[in-house]
């Protein structure tokens, strides 16, 4: 029985990256569908759940991708509404790679710090999908997390939406200037940068001398990096007495995690791989 992975992508074309990882994760065939929305996805889902016998159905799985996490979340909700009784297959949500990227980064933070209970964490430019997913994961581990944006209103709106969806308590702060970001990072035990490629968010001297800082992570691999003084290849490297992780340094775990999640989809028909499930798996792979 062939393992079939159907990509339901919210963009016009199914992601080539996700297709490759789908094959590498164990799918025999990966079939991509673009421009998927809550309004047009029912027929595709019904095709997946009504074809194979109960014993064979686990060999069919769905992967929700695309560049927009909000659209991906809406699509995941719509897919689950089609399921009923035993007519379901396993589904993974990883729009823009944000769940697996965030899970890999936070798993490395947990391994570096140990217990995150009551740790102060700041996610610079944290209102994108990777930053918000990482915020949820760290909050679940007991950290006190603040996400920043250039505009306070944007940070507050994003935090409110993610708090409502996941039942967490993430704080928000406006940080438009270098001075603002340095100020919000004072006293932080963990700093993570998840901003746009090629934009520096924090100068080296604004984290180097922070006596409370334990771990610093940069998800940007395009120079200049988001946090000055780090290298994208940093893999738990000690810098100024802090543990540093660069985008490539934790990116190897991201790829391995993505593949492992694909393989897990074919183990049963009842799995929904989102924030908590993907992060739980990441922690076992550290």
Phi, psi and omega in degrees: 000121182288141175272115184251125177246120179259119177274121175253099189255135180280348176273176182294327180233139177297139184298128176295320178304310181294328177296313180299313181294329176300315176294315182295336180276355174121358177288141176279326177220139176240121184245118185262139174232125179261169179057037179280136179224165176302334182280336185242005188273345186304313183298322179294318180293318179298323177297329180281327188264343185258002190265310188264158180292163181307320181289332184265346189297335181293348178277003173245134180214161181240142177233122179259121181225194184123172186273350186245111182293322179299319177294323178295319178297318178296323179292319178299317178300317181293321179299315182293334178291338179281331182293148172201152180046232179266008180269083182200159173224166181285148185226141174237135174251122178210051179304127180059022181066016191289322179294313182289324178294311180298317182296319179296316180297313183289326176299320177293324178296314179300316180295327181282321185267333192083233181291129177265003183305123178066011173289144176268121181239136177239129177249107181285138185051049191266014183267001173279176185298320180293314180299316182290322176296317178297323178298316178299313183298316180291324176297319177300332180274001176101001181284155173262107193251135173239130174255141181245158172211162178299326179251127181301322181297322178295316179297317181294320179295314181296318179296319180297319180295316182286327175298319181293318183290321188249359178066038180247182182226079180264136179269165182226151178210141172277137181210082187276334186242167175302320181294320178298316182291322176298320181294315182291338180274352179298131179080000181287141173271335182223131174236130178232133176251125180230037184277184180296151181301139173076021180234116179286133182250333185216126178285154183301319183289351178271354173234336185302318187261012178284110184290343182269344187288131180249318185225137177230131188227136178234120181273002183262129179252006183252121181297147350288144181291164182294329180240113181297140178097354174260166176234141182298341179270357182304126183230077184071028182282141177277126177226119181054035178081005177249158176268124186249137175232126175261172185300318179283328180302317176262354181292334177296323176291323179302313181293316178298321179295315179303313179297317181296322178296318178300314179300322182292329180304329185270010179273335180199178183256000191247019184265135171241105183266103178230209188310301189292318183292319181290320178294320179300319179293320180301321182293333178282345185260000181296000000 
